[in-house]
Amino acid sequence: MASDPQRNQGQAVAPPPLPGALPGTRPYALRPLLHDVPLSADGDSKDIKINCVEYHDGNLYVGTSASELLHFFRIPPDPSDPSGPPTFILASRLPPVYSEPAGGFNGSRPGVQQILLLPRVGKACVLCNWTVTFYSLPELSPVFGATQVRNCNWIGGVDLNDNNGERSPGVTILLSLNRRIQVVRIGEEDARVIRKIDFAGSTLSVRRDSIACVADARSYSLLDVDRQLKIPLMSISTSGDSQPDAAFGQAQNIASGPEGGLSRSVSSSTTRPLANSQGHARSTSLGNFISGIRKNDRRTGEADDPVFQDSDAPPAPPRSPAPGDKPLPPPPRDPGALLTPQAAAATPPRVATPPVQTTTPRPGAVFLKPHIVSPTAEEFLLVTGTSPLEPGIGMFVNLDGDPTRPTLEFERYPREIAVDVGSNDISSSGPSLGVEEEGYVLASMAKEVKDGLRHGLEIQRFDVNVGEDEPEKWWLEVMDSGAKGLDPTTPIGIRPLLQSEEMLFEDIVQRLCQRRYSPIRDDSQTPTISLRSQDSRTALSIQRLSQEQELFDQDTESESEQPPHDWETTRNQEGEDFVRRLAKTTSRLAVWAGGHIWWAVRNPLLTQLDAALEVAAPGDSHASVNNLETRQQLLYLLDTIKDREPTTELEFMTLGYIKQKASVMLLTTFLGSPDPPFTEAETRAMEENLVGGDLDARVVLSLIPALRNELVVSDRGIWIYGGIKTIVESYVSAEQDGPTMGGISSLTYSVLQFLRRFLSAWRKKKGFGSIPDEVFRTVDASLLMVLLELDQHTPSGHNGKPSTVRKELYDLVDHGVDCFDRAVELLESYRRLFVLSRLYQHRKMTAAVLGTWRRIIEGEEDRGGELGDGEQRVRSYLSNISNRGLVQEYGLWLASRNPKLGVQVFTDEKGKAPKFEHTQIVALLREAAPDAVKYYLEHLVFGKGNTSYVNELVTYYLDIVITDLQTSAASRDNVAASYDTYRALDAPKPTYLRFLADNAPPDNEVWQGRLRLLQLLGGGHDFDADAIRERIDSALSALPQPPHPNGNGFATHPKSTLNHHPPQHHLLVPESIILSARAHNHPSVLHLLVHRLGDYDTARSAGAVRGVV
C-alpha cells in the first residue's frame, strides 16, 4: 500500500558536488510524528498494526489492520517554544463499512488497506477489506449515500501531473477491480464511472496524464487510459518459472477485446523526451543482472515475508461475468451517469478474492509484490526480482516503455518503496528548487545481520551514476530514532503523504548561532590587552602599553556608544531567530513501525557533514586525534567541499562551519606533535581551510598558549559559531589544566612556519569592513613575534633577500602594522633596533628613526646587525628631511663623531631643510664639534671662495702641522728628508709645492693640511703674517735642530753658519720663504731657496725680480 506515491514528486536533478559517500553522512533521519498510536480502543493492540497513513491540513489519518480509521488533529506547538513538537489528539475512531460474505473471509481481514485523500473535491476514498467507501474531509462523514465498491484491489491512479492545489469540479481516479479497471470521476456531489478498461487482475496503478503504469500479479504494463492501449512490460518475478509476455514491448488495443486488438512496436511510437535524462553508466538489461544474482535458500523456520505471495492459494480463475461480480453497475449511454447507492447496494455480498490471473500458475511459482513509483513527470520506476530473499532490481522506463536510467539494485526485494526529490535547500519551506535537488529511493526491507534479520530502510540516490562495484547506499533503522518498545524485526512501512510538514533543526540553531567567545579567563568587562607572562622582556613597558590601550579604547568608544547591559542577550536572541528562519525543512515521507509514526526527514548538509566529522574523530572533538587515518578522513572531507559553491545562505554558513570545525580539529592534532608528523601538503591544506573558513584568527591563536596573550579583545568580545565555541573552549580548558606551557621559543619550527603563513594570509584581508580592527592588531603582533623568533637564526648583518624570513620581516614593518605600540615593545625586547627604525620610517617618525640609529651607532646592541655604515646612513637621511631642528641636532652630533662627514650635512646644497647662516654654523660647530670647524671653513674658503675666513683657516692648518711636528719625531724626520730629496733632484725641478703635492700620502691629514696652508700663504690672501711667524717661532723653538749641510754638502751646526735664521727655517722651509718674502727679507728668501731647497731656478727668478742676481 505504501508503494503508491500518488503525489507529485517533482523533477529529477543533476548530481551534487559531493563525489562518493562519506562515512556517517546518512541523508535521512527520523523525526517523531506520533508515538504510541492507540491502535485499539481497549488498549490491547498486540496483533494490530498500521497499514497506511495519510496527512493533510493538520489532519492525520491512520488505517489499521483492525479495520479502523483513526483521525488525529494537530495542535501547533506552544508559541513560547516554537521549536517544540506539535501535539496530535484523537478526533475520531471510524470503522469503515465493508461487505463481509456470509461464510466469512478466507483468511484474516487485511483491515484498512488504503486512504486516498482528494482535497480538491473535499473527499476521501478508503479501501477496507476490499471494499471502497467515500467520506468528506476532514471529519470523515460518509458521502454519496451508502455507496460502496466491493471486490476492489486498489484505489489510486490520480494524475500526478495535475498538481494544481485549487478546488476543482472533479478528480479522476482508477479503481482496480477483478475483471477490469474503472475510470471514476469523483466530484463534490457524486461519483461517476466515465470509462471501463478491460484489464483484469490489476493490483497497482500510478498515472501521469493519460499514461498509467499498472501491475497485476505477474507483470507490469503501460496503459493509455484514454485510447485504451496497452504496452506489456517486464515480469515482476524474473525467476526461471516466470515467462515474459510474448507481446513484451508491443502496443495492444484492448478497447474491443483481445481478438480484435491492434499491435504495434513500441519503437514505432512517438518517443517523449525525458527531462534530465542521463546516459547509462551500466547495463539496464535485466537478464544480465539476473545471471549474476546470488541464490539464497530459504532458512528453516523463517517467517514468510509479507511481500511473498504463497502460490498454494492462487487467485480464483477467471469466470464469466455475473451480476454479482460487478462492483459498479454498467455505465449507461450517458458517460456522466451517477454511481447510485441503490445500484451499488444491489450487488450481493461475496467473498473478497485476490486479483484474477489469466493463466494458472505452475506449482512452486514465485509471486512478488509489485512496486511502481514515478520519480519524474515522464518516468516510472518498477521493481523486479527472483524471490523475496534475493536482491531486487529497479528499472526506469519512460511513458513509451523505453529504459531511461541505469538500474538500481536493492540488497533484498523491498517490502515498500518510495521516492523523494524534495528540496535540497532546507531553508526553503516553499516549492523545490529544481536543479539543486537530489533524488532518493527509500526501500523498506529486512537485512541479514549477525544477530538475525533487522528491518530498516535502504536509501540510495537514483539521479547519479554510481559504479557497480561501489554503490552509494545508506541503512536507516527505526531503532535509531530512540523510540521505546521497538523490535528490530518489526516490519517498516513508508509512503509519501499528501501534504508536507515544516520542521526545525534545533541542533543547527545551536551550532550556527554566533556566541561570544572569551579566550582569556578574566572577569573584567573592560577592553584589555593581555600582558605576556612568558615572553615579556620589559614588564614596565608592557604595563604602559596596556594603559595606553585602555585610553585608546575609551577614546574610540565614548560613553554614548557603550552597549547596554543586556546587549549580549539581545544579540544571542537575534542570532537564534535568524538561524531558525534558515534551519527549517519540510518532509512528506511517513515511516511507521509498530505503534509509532515518524517523518523521514532529509538531513541538512550540516548534519551530514558533521556526522562525517564525528565518525572521523569520535568522542571529544578537542582531543588530539593522533591518527593518520583520522587525519586523512578530515582532509578528504575538506577536499570534497573545497570547490562546492553555496547556493543558499544556510549552505554558505554550513560550508564555513564545517571548514572551521574540521580545520580546528586538524590544528589541535597538529599542535600536539602528531606521529607521523603532518606532511607539507597536509599542513598547507589545513592552513587554506583555516583562512578560507573565515574563522577569526584570534580563535586560532587562542589555541596556542605562547600567543594567547597577544590577543586584543574589545568589550564586545569575539563572536563565533556556537559549535566552534564548544570545541575551542573544551580544548583551551584541557590545555590550561595541563602542564604549564613555555613561551614562543618552545614552539616547534613547523608550528612557527605554519603561523608565519597563516598570519600572512590573514593580513591580506585588511580592508574588509566585516572584520574588526582588533583582529588585525592581534594578527600583526603575533606575526611580528613569530618572524622575530624565526629570524634569530639569520646571520648578523644579512640584508633581507627575497623569500627569506628577514625580507618578510622588513615587508611587515615597512607596510605598517596596526599594533604599533606592541610592535615597538616586541622589537625592543628582541633588541632589533634597525627593524624598529624601519617601523618608525613607515610612520614618518623622523626623530625616532634618527634616535634609534644613534643608539645603534653609539654601541647599543642590535642583534640583526643590519645598519651597516650608520654614520653615512644618518648623513643621507638628514639630507632628505625638512626638519631644521633635527638636521641641526643630528648634524652636530654626526660632526662631533665624524667631523668631515658631519660638515657635509651643513654644506649639502640639495638638502631639504632650510639653510643655516655661515656664521651660525661656524658658531654651532665651534661649540658642539670643534674638530669639524676646519672642514666647514675649507668649504667656505675653497668651495665658496669666502676669503674672510682665510686667516682663521690658516691658523687651523698651522696648528695641525705644528702639533704634528711637536708630537712626532718621525714627522720631523720625514719633513727634513723631503728637503734633502728635493735638493738632490736634477734640474729642471718642479716647485717644492708641486713636489710636496705629488709625494703627499693620500689619507694623511697633516700633509693635506700643510698643502692647504702653503696654498693659502702663497695665494695672496690677506692674513696676519707677523702673528703666524710668531706662532711658528714660539711653537718650534724648543724642538731639537737637525744638522744643516753647507754649500759643499758637509753638515755644520746651524749656529756656526746660519745663526741668523730662526728655528722654523729648518722644518718649515717653504712657509719661512713665503713669510720672509712678505716681510721683504729677500736675502733670507734667496738663502733658503739655494742652501736649503737647492731650488736655483726659483732663486734666480726671485733675484732677477729684485735685482739681486
C-alpha positions, 0 to 999 in steps of 0.5 A, spaced: 500 500 500 505 504 501 508 503 494 503 508 491 506 515 491 500 518 488 503 525 489 507 529 485 514 528 486 517 533 482 523 533 477 529 529 477 536 533 478 543 533 476 548 530 481 551 534 487 558 536 488 559 531 493 563 525 489 562 518 493 559 517 500 562 519 506 562 515 512 556 517 517 553 522 512 546 518 512 541 523 508 535 521 512 533 521 519 527 520 523 523 525 526 517 523 531 510 524 528 506 520 533 508 515 538 504 510 541 498 510 536 492 507 540 491 502 535 485 499 539 480 502 543 481 497 549 488 498 549 490 491 547 493 492 540 498 486 540 496 483 533 494 490 530 498 494 526 498 500 521 497 499 514 497 506 511 497 513 513 495 519 510 496 527 512 493 533 510 491 540 513 493 538 520 489 532 519 492 525 520 489 519 518 491 512 520 488 505 517 489 499 521 489 492 520 483 492 525 479 495 520 479 502 523 480 509 521 483 513 526 483 521 525 488 525 529 488 533 529 494 537 530 495 542 535 501 547 533 506 547 538 506 552 544 508 559 541 513 560 547 517 554 544 516 554 537 521 549 536 517 544 540 513 538 537 506 539 535 501 535 539 496 530 535 489 528 539 484 523 537 478 526 533 475 520 531 475 512 531 471 510 524 470 503 522 469 503 515 463 499 512 465 493 508 461 487 505 463 481 509 460 474 505 456 470 509 461 464 510 466 469 512 473 471 509 478 466 507 483 468 511 484 474 516 481 481 514 487 485 511 483 491 515 484 498 512 488 497 506 488 504 503 486 512 504 486 516 498 485 523 500 482 528 494 482 535 497 480 538 491 473 535 491 473 535 499 473 527 499 476 521 501 476 514 498 478 508 503 479 501 501 477 496 507 477 489 506 476 490 499 471 494 499 471 502 497 467 507 501 467 515 500 467 520 506 468 528 506 474 531 509 476 532 514 471 529 519 470 523 515 462 523 514 460 518 509 458 521 502 454 519 496 449 515 500 451 508 502 455 507 496 460 502 496 465 498 491 466 491 493 471 486 490 476 492 489 484 491 489 486 498 489 484 505 489 489 510 486 491 512 479 490 520 480 494 524 475 500 526 478 501 531 473 495 535 475 498 538 481 494 544 481 492 545 489 485 549 487 478 546 488 476 543 482 469 540 479 472 533 479 478 528 480 479 522 476 481 516 479 482 508 477 479 503 481 482 496 480 477 491 480 477 483 478 475 483 471 477 490 469 479 497 471 474 503 472 475 510 470 471 514 476 470 521 476 469 523 483 466 530 484 463 534 490 456 531 489 457 524 486 461 519 483 461 517 476 464 511 472 466 515 465 470 509 462 471 501 463 478 498 461 478 491 460 484 489 464 483 484 469 487 482 475 490 489 476 493 490 483 497 497 482 496 503 478 500 510 478 498 515 472 501 521 469 496 524 464 493 519 460 499 514 461 498 509 467 503 504 469 499 498 472 501 491 475 497 485 476 500 479 479 505 477 474 507 483 470 507 490 469 504 494 463 503 501 460 496 503 459 493 509 455 487 510 459 484 514 454 485 510 447 485 504 451 492 501 449 496 497 452 504 496 452 506 489 456 512 490 460 517 486 464 515 480 469 515 482 476 518 475 478 524 474 473 525 467 476 526 461 471 518 459 472 516 466 470 515 467 462 515 474 459 509 476 455 510 474 448 507 481 446 513 484 451 514 491 448 508 491 443 502 496 443 495 492 444 488 495 443 484 492 448 478 497 447 474 491 443 477 485 446 483 481 445 481 478 438 480 484 435 486 488 438 491 492 434 499 491 435 504 495 434 512 496 436 513 500 441 519 503 437 514 505 432 511 510 437 512 517 438 518 517 443 517 523 449 523 526 451 525 525 458 527 531 462 534 530 465 535 524 462 542 521 463 546 516 459 547 509 462 553 508 466 551 500 466 547 495 463 539 496 464 538 489 461 535 485 466 537 478 464 544 480 465 543 482 472 539 476 473 545 471 471 549 474 476 544 474 482 546 470 488 541 464 490 539 464 497 535 458 500 530 459 504 532 458 512 528 453 516 523 456 520 523 463 517 517 467 517 514 468 510 515 475 508 509 479 507 511 481 500 511 473 498 505 471 495 504 463 497 502 460 490 498 454 494 492 459 494 492 462 487 487 467 485 480 464 483 480 463 475 477 467 471 469 466 470 464 469 466 461 475 468 455 475 473 451 480 476 454 479 482 461 480 480 460 487 478 462 492 483 459 498 479 453 497 475 454 498 467 455 505 465 449 507 461 449 511 454 450 517 458 458 517 460 456 522 466 451 517 469 451 517 477 454 511 481 447 510 485 447 507 492 441 503 490 445 500 484 451 499 488 447 496 494 444 491 489 450 487 488 450 481 493 455 480 498 461 475 496 467 473 498 473 478 497 478 474 492 485 476 490 486 479 483 484 474 477 490 471 473 489 469 466 493 463 466 494 458 472 500 458 475 505 452 475 506 449 482 512 452 486 511 459 482 514 465 485 509 471 486 512 478 488 509 484 490 509 489 485 512 496 486 511 502 481 513 509 483 514 515 478 520 519 480 519 524 474 513 527 470 515 522 464 518 516 468 516 510 472 520 506 476 518 498 477 521 493 481 523 486 479 526 480 482 527 472 483 524 471 490 523 475 496 530 473 499 534 475 493 536 482 491 531 486 487 532 490 481 529 497 479 528 499 472 526 506 469 522 506 463 519 512 460 511 513 458 513 509 451 516 503 455 523 505 453 529 504 459 531 511 461 536 510 467 541 505 469 538 500 474 538 500 481 539 494 485 536 493 492 540 488 497 533 484 498 526 485 494 523 491 498 517 490 502 515 498 500 518 503 496 518 510 495 521 516 492 523 523 494 526 529 490 524 534 495 528 540 496 535 540 497 535 547 500 532 546 507 531 553 508 526 553 503 519 551 506 516 553 499 516 549 492 523 545 490 528 548 487 529 544 481 536 543 479 539 543 486 535 537 488 537 530 489 533 524 488 532 518 493 529 511 493 527 509 500 526 501 500 523 498 506 526 491 507 529 486 512 537 485 512 541 479 514 545 481 520 549 477 525 544 477 530 538 475 525 534 479 520 533 487 522 528 491 518 530 498 516 530 502 510 535 502 504 536 509 501 540 510 495 540 516 490 537 514 483 539 521 479 547 519 479 551 514 476 554 510 481 559 504 479 557 497 480 562 495 484 561 501 489 554 503 490 552 509 494 547 506 499 545 508 506 541 503 512 536 507 516 533 503 522 527 505 526 531 503 532 535 509 531 530 514 532 530 512 540 523 510 540 521 505 546 518 498 545 521 497 538 523 490 535 528 490 530 524 485 526 518 489 526 516 490 519 517 498 516 512 501 512 513 508 508 509 512 503 509 519 501 503 523 504 499 528 501 501 534 504 508 536 507 510 538 514 515 544 516 520 542 521 526 545 525 533 543 526 534 545 533 541 542 533 543 547 527 540 553 531 545 551 536 551 550 532 550 556 527 548 561 532 554 566 533 556 566 541 561 570 544 567 567 545 572 569 551 579 566 550 582 569 556 579 567 563 578 574 566 572 577 569 573 584 567 568 587 562 573 592 560 577 592 553 584 589 555 590 587 552 593 581 555 600 582 558 605 576 556 607 572 562 612 568 558 615 572 553 615 579 556 622 582 556 620 589 559 614 588 564 614 596 565 613 597 558 608 592 557 604 595 563 604 602 559 602 599 553 596 596 556 594 603 559 595 606 553 590 601 550 585 602 555 585 610 553 585 608 546 579 604 547 575 609 551 577 614 546 574 610 540 568 608 544 565 614 548 560 613 553 554 614 548 556 608 544 557 603 550 552 597 549 547 596 554 547 591 559 543 586 556 546 587 549 549 580 549 542 577 550 539 581 545 544 579 540 544 571 542 536 572 541 537 575 534 542 570 532 537 564 534 531 567 530 535 568 524 538 561 524 531 558 525 528 562 519 534 558 515 534 551 519 527 549 517 525 543 512 519 540 510 518 532 509 512 528 506 515 521 507 511 517 513 515 511 516 511 507 521 513 501 525 509 498 530 505 503 534 509 509 532 509 514 526 515 518 524 517 523 518 523 521 514 526 527 514 532 529 509 538 531 513 541 538 512 548 538 509 550 540 516 548 534 519 551 530 514 557 533 514 558 533 521 556 526 522 562 525 517 566 529 522 564 525 528 565 518 525 572 521 523 574 523 530 569 520 535 568 522 542 571 529 544 572 533 538 578 537 542 582 531 543 588 530 539 586 525 534 593 522 533 591 518 527 593 518 520 587 515 518 583 520 522 587 525 519 586 523 512 578 522 513 578 530 515 582 532 509 578 528 504 572 531 507 575 538 506 577 536 499 570 534 497 567 541 499 573 545 497 570 547 490 562 546 492 559 553 491 553 555 496 547 556 493 543 558 499 545 562 505 544 556 510 549 552 505 554 558 505 554 558 513 554 550 513 560 550 508 564 555 513 562 551 519 564 545 517 571 548 514 572 551 521 570 545 525 574 540 521 580 545 520 580 546 528 580 539 529 586 538 524 590 544 528 589 541 535 592 534 532 597 538 529 599 542 535 600 536 539 606 533 535 602 528 531 606 521 529 607 521 523 608 528 523 603 532 518 606 532 511 607 539 507 601 538 503 597 536 509 599 542 513 598 547 507 591 544 506 589 545 513 592 552 513 587 554 506 581 551 510 583 555 516 583 562 512 578 560 507 573 558 513 573 565 515 574 563 522 577 569 526 584 568 527 584 570 534 580 563 535 586 560 532 591 563 536 587 562 542 589 555 541 596 556 542 598 558 549 605 562 547 600 567 543 594 567 547 596 573 550 597 577 544 590 577 543 586 584 543 579 583 545 574 589 545 568 589 550 564 586 545 568 580 545 569 575 539 563 572 536 563 565 533 559 559 531 556 556 537 559 549 535 566 552 534 565 555 541 564 548 544 570 545 541 575 551 542 573 552 549 573 544 551 580 544 548 583 551 551 580 548 558 584 541 557 590 545 555 590 550 561 589 544 566 595 541 563 602 542 564 604 549 564 606 551 557 613 555 555 613 561 551 614 562 543 621 559 543 618 552 545 614 552 539 616 547 534 619 550 527 613 547 523 608 550 528 612 557 527 612 556 519 605 554 519 603 561 523 608 565 519 603 563 513 597 563 516 598 570 519 600 572 512 594 570 509 590 573 514 593 580 513 591 580 506 584 581 508 585 588 511 580 592 508 574 588 509 569 592 513 566 585 516 572 584 520 574 588 526 580 592 527 582 588 533 583 582 529 588 585 525 592 588 531 592 581 534 594 578 527 600 583 526 603 582 533 603 575 533 606 575 526 611 580 528 613 575 534 613 569 530 618 572 524 622 575 530 623 568 533 624 565 526 629 570 524 634 569 530 637 564 526 639 569 520 646 571 520 648 578 523 648 583 518 644 579 512 640 584 508 633 581 507 633 577 500 627 575 497 623 569 500 627 569 506 624 570 513 628 577 514 625 580 507 618 578 510 620 581 516 622 588 513 615 587 508 611 587 515 614 593 518 615 597 512 607 596 510 605 598 517 602 594 522 596 596 526 599 594 533 604 599 533 605 600 540 606 592 541 610 592 535 615 597 538 615 593 545 616 586 541 622 589 537 625 592 543 625 586 547 628 582 541 633 588 541 632 589 533 633 596 533 634 597 525 627 593 524 624 598 529 627 604 525 624 601 519 617 601 523 618 608 525 620 610 517 613 607 515 610 612 520 614 618 518 617 618 525 623 622 523 626 623 530 625 616 532 628 613 526 634 618 527 634 616 535 634 609 534 640 609 529 644 613 534 643 608 539 645 603 534 651 607 532 653 609 539 654 601 541 647 599 543 646 592 541 642 590 535 642 583 534 640 583 526 646 587 525 643 590 519 645 598 519 651 597 516 655 604 515 650 608 520 654 614 520 653 615 512 646 612 513 644 618 518 648 623 513 643 621 507 637 621 511 638 628 514 639 630 507 632 628 505 628 631 511 625 638 512 626 638 519 631 644 521 631 642 528 633 635 527 638 636 521 641 641 526 641 636 532 643 630 528 648 634 524 652 636 530 652 630 533 654 626 526 660 632 526 662 631 533 663 623 531 665 624 524 667 631 523 668 631 515 662 627 514 658 631 519 660 638 515 657 635 509 650 635 512 651 643 513 654 644 506 649 639 502 646 644 497 640 639 495 638 638 502 631 639 504 631 643 510 632 650 510 639 653 510 643 655 516 647 662 516 655 661 515 656 664 521 651 660 525 654 654 523 661 656 524 658 658 531 654 651 532 660 647 530 665 651 534 661 649 540 658 642 539 664 639 534 670 643 534 674 638 530 669 639 524 670 647 524 676 646 519 672 642 514 666 647 514 671 653 513 675 649 507 668 649 504 667 656 505 674 658 503 675 653 497 668 651 495 665 658 496 671 662 495 669 666 502 676 669 503 674 672 510 675 666 513 682 665 510 686 667 516 682 663 521 683 657 516 690 658 516 691 658 523 687 651 523 692 648 518 698 651 522 696 648 528 695 641 525 702 641 522 705 644 528 702 639 533 704 634 528 711 636 528 711 637 536 708 630 537 712 626 532 719 625 531 718 621 525 714 627 522 720 631 523 724 626 520 720 625 514 719 633 513 727 634 513 728 628 508 723 631 503 728 637 503 734 633 502 730 629 496 728 635 493 735 638 493 738 632 490 733 632 484 736 634 477 734 640 474 729 642 471 725 641 478 718 642 479 716 647 485 717 644 492 709 645 492 708 641 486 713 636 489 710 636 496 703 635 492 705 629 488 709 625 494 703 627 499 700 620 502 693 620 500 689 619 507 694 623 511 691 629 514 697 633 516 700 633 509 693 635 506 693 640 511 700 643 510 698 643 502 692 647 504 696 652 508 702 653 503 696 654 498 693 659 502 700 663 504 702 663 497 695 665 494 695 672 496 690 672 501 690 677 506 692 674 513 696 676 519 703 674 517 707 677 523 702 673 528 703 666 524 711 667 524 710 668 531 706 662 532 711 658 528 717 661 532 714 660 539 711 653 537 718 650 534 723 653 538 724 648 543 724 642 538 731 639 537 735 642 530 737 637 525 744 638 522 744 643 516 749 641 510 753 647 507 754 649 500 759 643 499 754 638 502 758 637 509 753 638 515 755 644 520 751 646 526 746 651 524 749 656 529 756 656 526 753 658 519 746 660 519 745 663 526 741 668 523 735 664 521 730 662 526 728 655 528 722 654 523 727 655 517 729 648 518 722 644 518 718 649 515 722 651 509 717 653 504 712 657 509 719 661 512 720 663 504 713 665 503 713 669 510 720 672 509 718 674 502 712 678 505 716 681 510 721 683 504 727 679 507 729 677 500 736 675 502 733 670 507 728 668 501 734 667 496 738 663 502 733 658 503 731 657 496 739 655 494 742 652 501 736 649 503 731 647 497 737 647 492 731 650 488 736 655 483 731 656 478 726 659 483 732 663 486 734 666 480 727 668 478 726 671 485 733 675 484 732 677 477 725 680 480 729 684 485 735 685 482 739 681 486 742 676 481 
